[in-house]
Amino acid sequence: MSKVDARPVVVGYDGSERAGKAVEWAAQLAQHQGEPLVVLHAADRIRYTHDAGVGLWTPAQAHASALAIAERGVEIARETAPDLEVTAKSSLASAAAAMEEISLEARLIVVGNSGRGRVSGILLGSTAYHVVSLARCPVVIVPPCTLHVPGPEHKITVATDGSPSGTRAVHHAVATAQRYDAPLQILMAWERPYQDNRGTPPEGYASMAQAVKLRSEVAHRVTDEAKEEALHEAPDLTVTTLVREGRPEEVLANASKDSAALLLGARGRSELTSLLLGSTSRAVLHHAKCPVQIIR
């Protein structure tokens, strides 16, 4: 791919340690792909209402200050990948708006799961949530921990539940695993059905044991079919399956501990299909120990 044709990897940087981790991971990723990296800092100067600071700064000054912060991110990227083509970019918009706009020309956006927001203790920053919900290109959310880029020694895990969203995630994961020559693990979590205090089995089942057996069988069938499709697309790919009983967000967060990346669909089989992100996807973004990519 020529430099003219290459769509950049874009990483958000606000000067925080968490954002620095995102820059390091994005630099390794861009270097592996032979693609340019853009480090973006948003000054958050464009508001709907004027504040007390209006008149004390100019657009040029704000851009210069934002660019200086982005340049510090560029230094981190160059320390991580010295030969990488990397540039700094500034915006006067909010981080969320700037990322959404630049997603139209990016191949991938990378952001930390929280930064310097006013509520720094929240598990998932508002910027990360906004970007992963509305960006026009794939988005990876990076946690502040030891990270690995996918490769022969670092597997990719994809979660599916047999829904259309889960199936799209599997197809995307196959292509990603091929790109990085990484093994692929297909994961599904299933939960025991609810049983009331009287011991009445779930509606439609003769007993709780039957309900549990059938749910387990469905989970194994879904992952087996996903593996078969993955190997049909990529016969040389190393593909394994894993079925675990438990709450999906807990099973996926646990699986992320030994994965280089976790991919999952934006929504599963929930009836609330109008939500931008399903409850499981949101919970996994809170707790994952590896970069997470939400597939829409």
C-alpha positions, 0 to 999 in steps of 0.5 A, a space after each residue: 500500500 502506498 503512502 498516498 493510498 494509506 488510511 492512517 491509524 488515529 490515536 487520541 492523546 490527552 497527555 494522560 498515562 492511559 492515553 500514552 498506553 494507547 499511543 504505544 499500542 497504536 504505534 506497534 499496530 501501525 508499524 506492523 501494518 506499514 500504515 501511517 499513524 496520526 496522534 490527535 489532541 482535541 482542545 475542547 474549545 468549541 462549545 455551545 455556550 461561551 464560558 469565562 475564558 472566551 476572549 482570553 485565547 485565540 484559535 491559533 493559540 489553542 491549536 498551538 497548545 493542542 499541537 504541543 500535547 499531540 507532539 508529546 504523543 508523537 514522541 511516545 510513538 517514535 520511541 515505540 516504533 522509531 521507523 514509523 511515519 507519525 504526525 501530530 494533529 490538533 482540533 478545537 472540538 471536543 475529543 469525542 467530536 474530533 474523533 468522530 469527524 476524523 473517523 471518516 478518513 481513518 482506517 482505525 481509531 485507538 483510544 484509551 478507556 479513560 483519560 483526564 475527564 472530570 470524573 477520572 474514576 469512572 471505568 469507561 470515559 465518555 469520550 471512549 463510549 462516544 467514539 465506539 458508538 458513533 465512529 465511521 471506522 473500526 475503534 479499539 479501546 485500550 486499557 492501561 495494562 501490559 499489552 501485546 499486538 496480535 501475533 503467532 504467540 498472542 491470540 485473538 479472541 472473538 465472542 459470538 452468540 450466534 446473532 448477526 452481530 456476533 457472526 459479523 464479529 467472527 468474520 472480522 476476527 478471521 480477517 484480523 487473525 490472518 493479517 497478524 498471523 495470530 491464532 483465533 479463539 471463538 468464545 461463547 458464554 451461556 447462563 443457566 435459565 432462571 428458576 423461581 423459589 418453587 423450583 418451577 422449570 423455565 417455560 417450555 422445559 420439562 425440568 431445569 436439567 433439560 434447560 441447562 443441557 439444551 443451553 449448553 448444547 446450543 452454545 457448543 453448536 454455535 461455536 462449532 459452526 463458527 469454527 467451521 465457517 472460519 476455517 472455510 474462509 481461512 483453512 490455514 488459520 489456527 482456530 479453537 473454541 471455548 464455551 463457558 457457563 457464566 455471565 457473558 461480561 464476566 466470561 469475556 473479561 476473564 478471557 481477555 486476560 490472556 488475549 492480545 485483542 478481544 472482538 465482539 459485536 455491538 449488540 447480541 440477542 437482547 430485545 433492546 436492539 435500538 441501543 447503540 451498544 448492548 449491555 454486554 459490550 458496555 460491560 466488557 469495555 469497562 473490565 477487559 484486560 486487553 484492547 477491545 474492538 466492537 464490531 457493528 
